[in-house]
Amino acid sequence: MVILWTDALIFTLLILVASLTYYLRGKEHLKRPLTTLKQSSTAMASLIILLFFITIGLLDSIHFKPPTQNNDIISVLDYGASSLREHGEKTYSEPFATTLYNKEMIVESNGTTRWDYPRLVFGGKHLNNENQKSSDIFQKTATGFFVGVGIFTLLAFGFKFKLNAANLTVFILITVSSTLIYLSNYYHVFGTDKVGEDVFYQTIKSIRTGLVLGTLTTLILLPFSLVLGILSGFFRGWLDDVIQFLYTTLNSIPSVLLIGASVLMVQVYMANHESDFTSLIVRADMRLLFLCLILGMTSWTGLCRLLRAETLKLREMEYVQAATSLGVKQHTILFRHILPNVMHIVLISIVLDFSSLVLAEAALSYINIGVDSSTYSWGNMINGARLEMAREPVVWWSLSAAFLFMFALVLAANLFAETVQTAFDPRRSQ
């Protein structure tokens, strides 16, 4: 088993979340908001979609070296999607196509030549002629769908599902996934790119990159925002002035320029220490980690300002003033009275910032200062497809696939964030 830096941080974060969930179970002040979330159809449906993406990301975060290959490092997801990873074509092909997208000079077995669309090596190779394709796709779509229905039926009987939005979301995810997986054994369901790689494989591999940037960046920015924001609002004075000057100065620097300069420094460092980055996946993982660090160091100011304002209000509350008058130590007031009462802002901001960080990766990769070019990401897919949109005929499927999956993840995160904001708003408590 091979543990990359981002893998270690992902599973560390998973352990922290599990520990925090265990610690907070049964807390009285959380019962109302959690009940509100549980009763919200939108919250449960979006949460299931997020968990679906997280599961794929975790499978792609367990890396190992297979015994049949020398230095290649693959993940559990790579191993499960071996057919997609290994069955490449020569160049572009449309979704569900059986031939390449462009005509070429084909040399027949008898030595004659003709100008036509060459047959794909993998896509539709089981068909004898093009006329069978439509009925074959329909048949295999129906087969994959009913396999998904069977899986859902077993789960429904085992867990005694009830008819609600959450279980309907599970049904849609299982049937769609089953259909796509079954079809991908016979066709390139989202086509292939310029070098003949399956776009469906690229899209599901990009899920981990989006989740890593959304979660690990939050893990990095949270300590800065939490500590500096609370200290600034509680102690005020010169400490408040220094912290305000710090985040005001950082906000005055264009974030794109700061991120671009930092990424360039990382590239120079890795170029000067090539012996430490012998594997391509290790090199790409290190750049992804540094990008998370850079985004975290430049994204903490907004939450810090919110926490400072909330702490300024809380320090004037009667119970805080009473604790101060009774001689309670300042660190005790911070941990027992201030920190618990700002956590709803922290939770809401984390969920809201997740989707913006996923979109930030796409924007940064589009201008070539994002993740490494060898890393699968929606931003790299969009960046690679932008020039192809101007050609004739248009290569539209890479951009469409990246947009579809990114839209699903960001929409689910935004809907869940909206319900979390409503549930944890203290003004709504009875």
N, C-alpha and C positions, 0 to 999 in steps of 0.2 A: 504494500500500500504506500502511496506517495501523498504526502500532506503539503500542499502549497500554502503560502501565507494567507491568501484569501479564504482557503478552506478552513484553516485553523480559526480565523476570526469569525467566520460564519457559524461554525459549530460552538464557539465560545459564546456568541450572541444567542444562539439557540438555548444553550444551558442557562444563561442569565435570564432569558424570558421565561423558561420553565421554572426556575427558582423563584422569580418574582411572582409568577402566577400561583405557585404553591404558598408563598408567604402571604399573598393578599386574599387567598380564598376565605370566604366567610366574613370578610370585613363588612361591617354594617353600612359604612358610608359608600360602599361600592354596589350594594344590592340594587338600589334604585336605577342607576345608570345601566348596569348590566342587564337588568330586567327589561329596560327600555330597548336596549340593543337586541335582546332575544326576541322581543315581540315585534320588531321591525322587519318586514319582509325584505325591504331594500338592503338593510344591514346584513342579514343572514345570507342573502343571495350573493352580494358582493364579497362577503367574507369567504364563502366557499370558492368563488373564482380566484381570490387571492391565495387561498390555501392550495388550490390546484397548481397555480404558477409556482408557489413556494416549493411544492413537492418535486416538480420538474427541476427547479434550481438546486435542490438538495441532492437529487440523483446525479446532477452534473457536477457536484462538488466532492464526490467520492472518487478519487483518482488512484490509479494503479498502473503498473507496467505488466502487460500481458506477456506470458512466457514465449509466445510465438514471434514477438517483435523485440528489437534490440533496445533502442533508447526512447521509443515512443511512449508517451504517457496518455492514457485515455481515461475516461470516466465511466461510471456505471451506465449513464445515459448513452455514451458512445457505443458501449458494448451492446446495449439493447437495440440501438439503431444502426447496427452494422450494415444492414442492407442499404440504408440510405447513404451511409458514409462511404461505402465501397463501390456502389453501383453508379459511377459517374459517366458522363457522356463527353463528347468532343467539345461542344460549345452550347450555345443557347438552344433551348427547346421550350415550347409553350406548355402550360399545364395540361396534363393528360394527352400530350402529343405522342405520336409514334415515329415522327421524323424530326430532323433538325429544323431550326427556324429559317435558315438560309439555304439556297440552292448551291450545289457543288457539282464538279465534274466527277461522275461515278464511272468507274471502270468495271465492266461486267466480267464474268468468269471466262467468256469466250474472246475477251480482248477488246470488245467494242466499248465505246464511251457514250454517255448521255448526260445531259444537264438536268438535274432533278434534286429533290430533297432526299438526303440519305436517311435510311432507317436508323433508329436509335439502337444502341447496344443493349440497353435494359428496358426502357419504357415501351410497353406493349409488345415485347418480343414474343409473347405467347400467341399473338394473333397471326392468322394466316394472311389476312388482307385488311385494308382500312375499313371496309364496310361492316366488319364485326365489332368495331370499337364502341359504338353507341350502346348497343345491347349488352356488351360485356361490362361497360362501366356501370350501367343500370343494375345489372345482376350483382356485381361485386359491391356496389353501394348498398343494395338491399341486404346482402349477406353480412356486411360489416355492421349495418344498423341493427339487424336482429341479434347479432352477437352481443352488441351493447345492451339491447333490451333484456337479453337473458342475464347478463351480468348484473344489471340494475334490479331485475326481479329477485335474484338470489340475495342481493343486499337488502332489498325491501323486506323480504321475509325474515332474514336474519336479524335485522335491527328494527323491525316493525315500523317502517316509515309511515308517516301520515301525509296526506295531500296538502302541501303548502309550497310556498315559493322556494324555500331552501332545497327541498327534495326534487322539485321540478328542475332547479338549476343543476343538481347532481345528475338527473336523468339526461339533460341536454349535454353536459360535459362528457358523460360516459359514452353516449351514443355517437356524438360527433367524433370523439377521440378514437373509438373503435372503428368507425367508418374510415377515417383518414389513415389509421394504421394499416387496416386491411388493404385499402386501395394503394398505399405506398409500396406494398409488396409487388405490385404489377405496373404502376405508373409513377411518374413524377407529378404528384398532385399539384404542386405549385411551380412546376417547370424547373429549369436549370439555368445557371448563370453563365457568364462569359467563358469560364474554364470548365463548364459542364458539371458543376457541383449542384446537388439537389438543394433547391431553395427552401423546401420544407425543413430539411435538416438544419440549414443555417438559421432559420427562424426560431426553432425550438432551442437551439444552442444559445441564441441571443438572450433567452429569458434569464439565464444566470447572470449575465453581465448587467442587465437592468436591475435585477434584485440586489446584486452586490453593491452597485453604486447607490441604490436607494436606501439600503439598510446600514452598510458599513460607514457611509458618509454621515448618516445620522448618529451612529455610535461615536464618531469622532467629534462632531460638533456639539453634542449634548453636554459633555463636561464643561467646555468653555462657556457655553450659554448659561448653564445652570449655576455654576460657581460665581462667575463674574457678574451675572445679572442680579443674583440675590445679594452678594456682597456690596455691589454698587448701591442698591436701593436701601439696604439696611443700615450700613455704616455712614453713607453719604460723605461729606467733607472732601478731603484731598483724594481719598481712594475713589470716590465717585467721579471726581474730575479726571483722574488718570484713566479709568475704564471708559468713560465717555469719549475722551480724546482718542483712545485706542480704536474703538469701533467706528468713530466718526472718520478717522484717518483711513482706516481700512475700507470703509464704504466709498471714500472719495477716489479710490484707485479703480479704474475700469476692470471688472472681474475677468473679462476675456483676456486682457493683456497680462494680468497677473497669473492666470492659469496657463496661458501660452508660454510665458517666461519660465514658469516652474516645470512644465512638461519638457521644455527644451533643456533645462538643467539636468533632468532625469535622463534624457536621451544621451547627453554628453557623458554623464557618469557611467551609464551602461556601456557606451562605446569605449571608454577608457578602462573598463574592467570586464572585458569579454570573457575571461576565464571563469568568472562567477556566474555567467548566464549562458551556459553551454546548450541548454535545451530551449527550443523556441517557445514552448508553453510556459516555462519558468520565466523567461524574459517578458512575455506578454502579461503574465500574472503580476510581476513586479511593477510593470507600468500601470496596470489596473489598480494596484494597491496605492501607488503614489498619487494617482488621479483621485482616489477616494480621500486621501490625506489632504490634497490641495483643495478639493471642493469643501471638505469639512472645515479647513482653516479659513476659508473665505465665505462660509455660509452661516456662521454662528451669530452674526451681529443682529439679525432680525429678531430671533428668539431672545437674545440677551436684552434687547431694548424692551421687549414685552415683559420679561420677568422683572426688570428693574422697576418699571411702572407699577406692576402688581405688588411688588415688595414695598414700595413707597406707600401704597395704600394700606397694606396689611400692618406695617409697623406702627400705624396710628390707631389701630383697632383697640378696643377696650381690653380684650384679654391679653394682648401683647403688652400694653401699658401696665396692666395689673401684674403681669409676670416680672416686668422690669422693676416695678416698685417693690415687689417682694424679694428682690435680690437674686432672681433666677439667672444663672450664667447665660451669657450671650449665645454660646454654641448650642445650649439646650433649647433656647428660644428658636434658633434657626432650624434645628432638626425637628422640633416637636410642634411648632406653631407656624413657621413660615413655609418650610419645604412641603408639608402635606397640602397646604392650601394653594400652592402654585402648580401642583402636579397636573391638574386638569388642563392648564395652558400648555404644559410640556407635552402631554399626551395628544392633544388636539394638533399642536404644531408639528409633531413628529409625523402623524398620519398625513397632514396636509403637505408637508415638505417632500414626502416620498415620491409623489407623482411628479413634482417639479424637478426632482433630481433625475428621474428616469428620462424626462424630456430634455434635461440639460445634457445628458450623454449623447443623445441624438444630435443636438445642435453642435456640440463640441467636435464630435466625430465628422460632422458635415464639413467643418472648416479645418479638419486635419490636426486638431490639437486634443483629440479625445483618446480613446483606448488605442492600443497597438493595432496596426493594419491586419495582423494575423488573428486578432481576437474576433470572435463572432459577436456582433452587436447590431442592433437595429440601426444605429447611427452609421456604421460602416456599410450596411446594406443600402441605406438611402444615399450615402455618398457615392457608392459604386454605381447606383442606378440613375443618378441625375443626368449624366451625359448620354445614357442610352435612351432617355425620354425624347431626345432631339433627333434621333435617327429614324430612318424609314425602312422597314416598318418598326413601330415603337415597341421597345421591350418594357412592358408595364408590370410584370408579375412580381419582380423583386421588391419594388417600391410598395406595391399593393399588399404583399404578404407582411412586410415589416410594419406598415401602417395598421393593418388589421390586428396584429397581435399587440402592438404597442397601445393601440386605442382600447383594446379589451382590458389590459392591465391598468392603464391610467384611469379609465372610466370606473372600474371596480374600486380602485383606491380612492377616487374622489367621492364616489357615492358612500363608501364606508366612512370616509373622513367627515362627510356632512352629518351622518347619523351619530357618529362619535361626538362631534361638536354639540349637537342637540342634547345628547344623553348626559354628557358630563358638564354641561353648563350649570353652575351652582344656582343661578337665578331661577332655574326651572324646578329646583328641589322644593318639596312640600314642607 
